[in-house]
């Protein structure tokens, strides 16, 4: 039997702000930049960087309209983003619910 291994936790989602963005968008059809900034209590600059990171990973669809100060940015979670968030949540649940075998059990296994 294989040795015990902790579940892999997606490092992209294991960031407080990125996780907040993903959880918010998982329950909403879409959200605009200003609303996400408000509910995540983030600065515009940090939120912008984290949205771009999630977009580059294929987890978010970002639609922009207008120019400059009059621009409007709307974010939506993608199917890939939903799947990644579900896998992340399952991994965390496993992490907290599984028991690490004691040394004696490991020696019997190995």
C-alpha positions as CSV (number, residue, x, y, z in Angstrom):
1,X,0.0,0.0,0.0
2,X,1.2,3.5,-0.7
3,X,2.4,5.8,2.0
4,X,0.0,8.5,3.2
5,X,0.1,11.8,1.3
6,X,-1.8,14.9,2.0
7,X,-4.1,16.1,-0.8
8,X,-2.7,18.7,-3.2
9,X,-4.1,22.1,-2.6
10,X,-4.3,24.4,-5.6
11,X,-1.7,27.2,-4.8
12,X,-3.5,29.6,-7.2
13,X,-6.7,29.4,-5.1
14,X,-4.9,29.2,-1.8
15,X,-4.5,33.0,-1.7
16,X,-7.0,34.9,0.4
17,X,-8.1,37.5,-2.2
18,X,-8.2,35.1,-5.1
19,X,-10.3,32.7,-3.0
20,X,-12.7,35.5,-2.0
21,X,-13.1,36.5,-5.7
22,X,-13.7,32.9,-6.8
23,X,-16.2,32.2,-3.9
24,X,-18.1,35.4,-4.7
25,X,-18.3,34.6,-8.4
26,X,-19.2,31.0,-7.8
27,X,-22.5,32.2,-6.2
28,X,-23.2,35.1,-8.6
29,X,-23.8,35.1,-12.3
30,X,-21.4,38.0,-12.6
31,X,-20.0,40.9,-10.6
32,X,-18.4,44.1,-11.6
33,X,-15.0,45.3,-10.5
34,X,-16.3,48.0,-8.1
35,X,-18.6,45.4,-6.3
36,X,-15.7,42.9,-6.0
37,X,-13.5,45.6,-4.7
38,X,-16.0,46.4,-2.0
39,X,-16.9,42.9,-0.9
40,X,-13.3,41.7,-0.8
41,X,-12.1,44.8,1.0
42,X,-9.3,45.1,-1.5
43,X,-7.4,47.9,-3.2
44,X,-8.1,48.4,-6.9
45,X,-4.5,47.6,-7.8
46,X,-4.4,44.3,-5.9
47,X,-7.8,43.3,-7.1
48,X,-6.8,44.0,-10.7
49,X,-3.7,41.9,-10.4
50,X,-5.5,38.9,-8.8
51,X,-8.3,39.0,-11.4
52,X,-5.7,39.0,-14.2
53,X,-4.0,36.0,-12.5
54,X,-7.3,34.1,-12.4
55,X,-8.2,35.1,-15.9
56,X,-4.8,33.9,-17.2
57,X,-5.5,30.5,-15.5
58,X,-8.8,30.3,-17.4
59,X,-10.8,30.5,-14.2
60,X,-12.5,33.9,-15.0
61,X,-14.0,35.5,-18.0
62,X,-13.4,39.3,-17.9
63,X,-15.4,41.7,-20.1
64,X,-14.4,45.3,-20.3
65,X,-16.4,48.1,-21.9
66,X,-15.7,51.9,-22.1
67,X,-12.3,53.6,-21.9
68,X,-10.2,55.0,-19.1
69,X,-12.0,56.2,-16.0
70,X,-15.3,55.4,-17.7
71,X,-14.5,51.7,-18.2
72,X,-16.7,49.0,-16.8
73,X,-15.2,45.6,-15.9
74,X,-17.5,42.5,-15.3
75,X,-16.2,39.2,-14.2
76,X,-17.7,35.7,-14.5
77,X,-16.4,32.4,-13.3
78,X,-15.8,29.8,-16.1
79,X,-16.6,26.1,-16.1
80,X,-12.9,25.5,-15.5
81,X,-13.0,27.9,-12.5
82,X,-16.0,26.1,-11.0
83,X,-14.2,22.8,-11.3
84,X,-11.0,24.2,-9.8
85,X,-12.9,25.7,-6.9
86,X,-14.8,22.4,-6.3
87,X,-11.6,20.4,-6.3
88,X,-10.0,22.9,-3.9
89,X,-12.9,22.7,-1.5
90,X,-12.8,18.9,-1.6
91,X,-9.1,18.9,-1.0
92,X,-9.5,21.1,2.1
93,X,-12.3,18.9,3.4
94,X,-10.0,15.9,3.0
95,X,-7.1,17.7,4.6
96,X,-9.2,18.3,7.7
97,X,-11.1,15.1,7.9
98,X,-8.5,12.4,7.1
99,X,-6.3,11.1,9.9
100,X,-2.6,10.8,9.4
101,X,-1.6,7.2,10.1
102,X,0.6,6.8,13.2
103,X,4.1,5.6,12.8
104,X,3.3,1.9,13.8
105,X,0.6,1.8,11.1
106,X,3.0,3.3,8.5
107,X,5.6,0.6,9.4
108,X,3.0,-2.1,8.9
109,X,2.0,-0.6,5.5
110,X,5.5,0.0,4.3
